[in-house]
Every structure is written in C-alpha cells, then in structure tokens.
Amino acid sequence: MNGKFKIRFPKIDTQNLDQDEEYFYLIESDDKERKILFHEYAKIYNIMGLYEQLFYERLKCNSPSKVAEALRYALSQAQDNFSELRVLDLGAGNGVMGEELKKHGCARLVGADIIYEAYEACQRDRPTVYDAYEVVDFCNLTEGQREDLEGWSFDCLTTVAALGFGDIPAKAFMEAFNILKGKGWIAFNIKETFLDKSDTTGFSVTIRELIFSDYLDICYLERYRHRLSMEGQPLYYFAIAGRKNADIPQDFLTSIGITA
C-alpha cells in the first residue's frame, strides 16, 4: 500500500483545527484534488488502502495495538484468558482493530458499525476477521437487533478512535456497555482532553462520570501517543481497560443529560 495514493495536507497551519475538522487532499489520476475530511469515513473506506495509508503509514496511528495490549494486561491481572472472550468491536470500520484482537485469539469476534461502507470495506479488506458484522445504530436498536446481539453473550466490548467527535455518541456506547453480560471487560481509548474537567461537553462528562462510577472498575489507564497531527505533533489519548460491574440505569443517563 506504500505510495499507492498521492495525499496532500493543506498549506495552512492546521494546529487550531479540532480533529473532526482536519482534512486532506486526495490527488486523483487527472491531477484534480479532492478534499476529504478525516472523519468522512464512508468516502475513505470506499477506496481500498486509503485508510491505512493515511492514518497508519502517514500519521503513525498505533491505537489498535495499544488498546489490545491494555485489554491483555487487564485480563492477565485477573488471570482471565483472552482466547475465551466473546468480543463486540464497536465502530469496527474496515477491521483494523478486529485484526489486532484476532492476533491474541478470541472465542467469538463480532464487528459493528453504523455505516454500510465500513462493512463493505471490511468484507473487501479483511473478510475473515469477524464471525459476523452488524450494521446497526446503537442509539436506535430495534428489538430484533438487540436480541441478535444479546444472543452472542458478549463478555467484552472494544472501541478504538471512535468515541467523541460525533462518531459514536455516548448513548450508543452505553447501550453497547449494557449488552455485555455479567462482569464483562471493556477496552477503549479516548482523547486526553475528554478527561479534563474543563471540557464540559456531554460526551466528556459522560465518560468521566462512568469512569468514576460504580458501574465500571478501571484496571488499566495509560496516556500514550495516538498518532501524529498533520503538523507532525503528537496527539495524546488514554488507553483504558476495565471491568463492568452492572448495567447503567436510565436514571444515570438522565442525570448527565442523556435521554432515552
């Protein structure tokens, strides 16, 4: 995939752009430039290899391996086996995280994403990674979709580089959290500023409240370099792994401003 696409970053100083405002130019065969936002995943997934070249080769993203390692460490401390997990990979995209999880072995591995283009890209790029791939909106699950997901008896939830910025809403994350059976495992990453009390956005408040609640026990938390910015500066995230204690009730969601 190296050098397959011509990618150009904007000439302007992009340090003041939020991550969901970042964009690049794809130089097409006729030398025309197509502007694509980093978070326009459907457009990126439609072009085989572009996602990996942009985020993993050019911007040096290492979050899938970091979050998988966080989960592995948490499991080892509890003397649980990675190979026995039934994992729901939320915001699975084209399967990069699923591929990382599969290296460690899983009893069951199911991907889920809200956009059909992600499913198509995964089927094209990594068709053997998941046992199943669900295209669903966790904010609006039908009864049939919920029953289907619960039928897998998931005991682990992972999500990488998909929380915040409107990719996976807090309510969707909570819904997936509640689908886990018993004391299931959780592993995810989140931008470092989302844990700062100065950030009063709904998503930031939600994650902070969850981390300090009785519903989740944190077993692993590490600040690390998620990837580089377009200016070559490190973007820091937290890798978090923990264990669910109980379902999150609606009154908890309501208290932090999330409606049913």
Secondary structure, DSSP 8 states (H G I E B T S, - for coil): -TT-SEEE--SS--TTS-GGG-EEEEE-TTS-EEEEETT-HHHHHTSTTHHIIIIIIIS---HHHHHHHHHHHHHHHTT--GGG-EEEEET-TTSHHHHHHHHH--SEEEEEES-HHHHHHHHHH-TTS-SEEEE--TTS--HHHHHHHHTT---EEEE-S-BBTTTB-HHHHHHHHHHS-TT-EEEEEEEGGGGSTT--SHHHHHHHHHHTSTTEEEEEEEEEEEEE-TTS-EEEEEEEEEEE-S---HHHHHHTT---
